[in-house]
Every structure is written in structure tokens, then in C-alpha cells.
Amino acid sequence: MKRARIALITVWTGTLLLLLAQPVSAASTSAELIYDLNERLLIVALPITLLVQGILIYAVLKFRNNDDPKPTEENRRLEITWTIATAIVLLFVGFAAFEVMADPQVSSMADDEPPEDAVVVEIEGDDAWQWHFEYQNEHEGVEMTNEMYIPEGQEVYMQVTAENWLHMIHIPELGVKQQAQPGVVHTVSTTPTETGSYQGYCTEYCGAGHSGMLFETHVVTEEEFDETMEEQLAEAEEEENGDEANGNDE
């Protein structure tokens, strides 16, 4: 009995510590949806795990010295009960997952055009294992490579594609993940809720440069975002004017 008590105490202690653990803070609405789903599924899984492990430990200890085991007798009431219980759990998991995965802040959106005043970034993975970010709407003309700036508190639409072969954009801390497919544009959206720099990378094996296909996502305040866009646009105009001047000199 001592072993049984020790085992049960260990399981319950681990469960209690898991429940008391500090949850990971979400840096965007997309990440919040995903973390919330994980938490709900964990709450459902824990009692089931404890029940199954408890029955297993009980059976092992109670019948460990049984030299003449007997076949289990049929119990229709028990079979119906666990069948219904399993169906309820599966339905809960299915609906909870569908509710999150169907949200446009998590999965690819339909072909609807983003609002004209929205922050829209076209993202393309190229054959040199780099990510290119081109801003649209009021920030049209701003282009960056392996670096993206987005404003805190505003919904951002990312239109993801690729040059010639498959890539996958992934920003774990923002809960953003979308395949980059040649000739196809997948739109995902998110609303950042915490400023900071977040690592992004490619999660679809794409050749020799796959491991180095990294980029930085900078979530800044609205004021800093507007200033950055103005600076980038001014630099782009200077480069364009410089190229035109060189062309006229030739």
C-alpha cells in the first residue's frame, strides 16, 4: 500500500504544480486564442489521465500476486458509460479546436480584401532563403528584407506567398504560422498586444539555406511605427531619385 500511496501522491503533486504554474503571456490575440485552447484541453485531459493512471496502479497492486486470473465479466452499463463519456470528450475537443482554428486570427482567411485603412504587409519567401516584406495601403512603397515592423494594438494583415517553392512563415510568440506557396496568396491576421522583438523563421524544409531563413518582427507603438514607415519611405524615395539622377548622367 505504501507504493500505491507514494504513486498517487506523486501524480497529484505533479498535477497541482502544473495547475499552479504561471501561464505564458500572450503577445498577440492569435497567441491568446491558442494558449486558451491549450489550457481548456489540459483541464479536460488532467482528470482523464489521473483516472486512468489511478485505475492502472490499483489493478497492478491489487492483482500482482494473483496466480489464477479470471476473464473480465461483461458489464454493459459500464461499456455504455465510458462510450458516452468518450463521445462527450471528443465532441468538446472537436468544437473547441474548430472554434479556434476557424478564427481568421489563427488560420488563413477567405479571399476578402483587407480594409483600406488596415496595415497590410505582403510577405514573400524567395530562392535566396530570405523574407521580403512590402507594405501596402497608406504605407505603400516601404520594403524590408528579413525585418518587419508592426504596430501594437492594430490588426495586421499578412499576405503570404513564395517565389518558386514552398516555405512556411512562423512567429511562435505571436501565434502566426502560414504556408508560403508559389502563385498563391494566403492572408492571415493578428493584433499584437505587447511591444518587443520576436523571432520568425521558416518551418517548411526548403533546401540548403533553410536553417538560416530567419527574420525579426518588431512590435512597436503606433507613434514609433508611423515614424519608422516615414523614415523607410523617405529612404526609398532618396534611392529612387539617386537612381534616376545616375540614369540621366549616363
Protein Blocks (a to p, Z undefined) as FASTA:
>chain_A
ZZmmmmmmmmmmmmmmmmmpccdddfbfklmmmmmmmmmmmmmmmmmmmmmmmmmmmmmm
mmmmmcbdcdddddfklmmmmmmmmmmmmmmmmmmmmmmmmpmklmccdfbdcdfkbccd
dddddfkopacdddehjlgoiacehiacddehiacddddddfklccddddfknopacddd
ehiacddddddfbecddddddfbdebjklmmmccddddddfklmmmmmmmmmmmmmmmmm
mmmmmmmmZZ
